[in-house]
Amino acid sequence: MTTESSRSNKSSRRRKPGPLGKSLAVAGILLLTVMAYFSVRWMMADINSYPARNALINLQELDADAPIPVEKLERAQKAIDRAIEWRADHGDYYDIKAGLSYSQALHAQQEKRFRDYGKLMNQSLDLYRQASQLRPHWPYSWAGLALAKAKLSQMDEELNQAIDNSVLYGPWENTVNISISEAGLISWQYLPEAQQQAVLANIDRGLKRNFKEIRNIAAQLNQTVLLCEQLQESKEKAKLCKS
């Protein structure tokens, strides 16, 4: 009897956790619930971002003179807006949306819809600002910000800082090399010497991996002679200045 009673008491104690055990169990359930909530939100954000991300990649692969499918852009914009609704703290989504707005701005410029161009380019600029604030070490956002500002003729300290951050965090990134080359050559005469030197160093690196793109940018902006005068001697410079 005594043994059976003892076993019963022990079993009873195991089945009834104390206050600390109950608190830990509740905390664990709450933690799992919170984790599940954010996991679902992040998953839904990623799912919605895919169409916009793919649309942006496809747009970047189009020839400069190719018509941009407006309907596809609109669907992509709606998709990335939904992604931001699910996760408003993810800089990548703002970066994607900024790129879509930038592409739409260039299309408006081609069609001589200059009011739309200004609106869309300013929208792209604002989105690149948000993206760079959320991910301050991400060079692509800074490069996009610099290029948007140069396109809008906003030659100021923010542009200088965007150039500096781009070449600091992404010195060998192809997209950064190309965007900063264009932004720097557009705004060259307004840049302080420090930023001019940063742009030249960026172009020197870019010519090694993106020669065709940077050569075309310099030609379109009538800045090839400037580069031939300012760049350090290299086989890439010799090739550029012969072409």
N, C-alpha and C positions, 0 to 999 in steps of 0.2 A: 504493500500500500504506500509506504513512504517513498519507495523508489518511483512508483508510477506517478505519485503526486509531484515529485521533484521534476520528473520529465515533463509533466504537463505545465508546470510553472515556467520551465525553460522555453518550451515551445511558445507559450503565451508571450514571454518577453521578446522572442524573436519576431513574432507577428505584429508587435506594437512598437514601432520606432519612437524614440523620444523626440522632443521638440527640435533638437539640432538636426536629427535625421529628416524630419518632416520639412524643415526649412531648406536643407540641401536638396531634397527631392523637388520641392517647388521651384527653387532657383534653377535647377537643371532643366526642368520642363520649360520654364520661361526662356532660358538661354536657347534651347533647341527650337522653340517657337520663333524667337527673333531671327535665329540663323535661317530657318526655313523661309521666313517672310522675305528676308533680303535675298536669299538664293533664288526664289521665284521671281522677284523684281529684276534681278540682274540677268536671269535667264531670258525673261521676256524682253528686256532692253536689247540684249544681244540678238535675239531672233528678229526683232524689228529693225535693227541696224543693218542686217545683211543686204537687203535690196538697195539701200542707199549707198552702202560701201561698194557694192558691185557696180552700181550705176556710175559712181565717181571714177572707178577704175576704167570702165568702158569709155567714159568721156575723155579721160586723159590719153587714151589710146587712139582717139579719133584724129584725123588730120585737121589742121587748123581751119581749113575752109569747109569742112564737112558740116552739114546742118545738124544741130543738136536736137534730138527728139524731145520736144517740149513735154509731151505727155509722160514720158519716162522720167523726166526731171521732176515733174509735179508729184508723181507717185513716190519718187525717192525722197522728196522733201517731206511728204506726209509720213513716210516710214521713219525717217530720222526724228521727226517731231514726236512720234509715239515712243521712240527709244528714249528720248530725253524726258518724256513724262514718266517713264518707268525708272529712269536713273539720271537725275539732273546734275549729279556731281562727277560725271565721267567726261573728261576733257576730249576724249577721242570722238565723241558724238558731235560736239560743237565743232571740232576740226573738220569732220565730214560735211556737216551742214555748211560751214564756211566755204569749203571747196565747191559745193554745189552752187552756192550763191555766186561765187567767183566765176564759174563756168557760165551761169546765166547772164552775168554782167558782160562778159566778153561777147556772148551771142547778141545781146542788146546793142552793144557797140558796133558789131558788124552790120546790124540792121539800121544803124543810125538812130536808134531809140535812146537818145542821150540822157533823158530824164530817168528812164528805167535803169540805164547803166549806172548813173550816180547813186540811185537808191540801192541797187543790188550790190554795188561795190562797197558802199558804206555798211550795208548789212553784213557782208563778208568780213569787213574790218572789225566790226563789233563782235562777231562770233569768234574770230581769231584772238581777240583780246580775252574773251571768256575762256577759251581753250588754253591760252598761255598762262592765265591766272590759276587754272585748275592743275596744269602740269607745267610748272615753270622751267623744268629742265628738258622739255620736249622741243627739239630744234625746228621741227616742221611747222609748228604753230607760229613760232617767232618769224620764220621765213615767210610764211603766208601773210602775217601781219605787216612785215616790211614791204612786201610786194604790193599789197593792197594800198598802203599809205603812199607808196611811190606813184602808183597809178592815179591816185586822187590828188597828187601834188601836195601832200602834207609833209613838208620837209621840216621836221622838228626833232626834239630830243627823243621822243618815243620811237621815231624811225631809227635814230642812231643806236638806241638801246636794243631795238629788235635786231639790227644787223649784228651788233656785238654778241648778243645771246645766241643767234643762229650759228655763227662761226665758232663760238665757244663750245656749244653742246653738240654740234653736228658738222665738224670740219670736213669730213669725207663722205657725207651723205649726198647722194646724187641730186635728189630733189632740192635740198638746201643749196647746193652749189649752183644749180640752174636758177632758182628763184632769187637768190641774193645777187647773182650776176646781173639779172635783169633789173632788180630794184636798185642796185648800186649804180648801174650805168644810166638809168633814167634820172636819178637824183644826184649824179656825180658832182655837178658844180655847186650844189648846196651842202655837200657833206664836209664836215671837219676833216682834217688830215688823218686823224686816227681811224676814222671810218673808211676813208678812201684807201688807206693801206690795208685795212681788213678786207675790203672788197677785192683789191688786187690779189691778195694772198688767196682769197677764196676762188677767184677766177683762175689763178695759176694751178690750184689743185683740181678745179673742175675741168680744165682743158685736158688733163691727163685721162679723164674717164668719160667726159661728156663734151668732147671737142665739137662735134657737129652742132649740138644744141646751142652752145655758148657762141660759136662762130656765127650762127644765124641770128642770135639775139644782138650781138655787136653790130652786125651788118644792118639789121632792121632799124637800129637806133643810131646809125651813123657814128659808131664809137670804135670802129676797128682801128683807126689811126691813133686814137687815144691809147688803146691797149698796146699798140706797137711801140708807142713812145714810153709807156709807163711800166710795162711788165719786165721782169728780170729775164735775162737770156735763157732760153730753153729750146728744145727741139719743137715743142708745141707752139711756142711763140713764133719760131721761124716758119713753121707750117701755116700758122694763122696769117702772118704778114705777107706770105707769098700768094695766098689765095685771093 
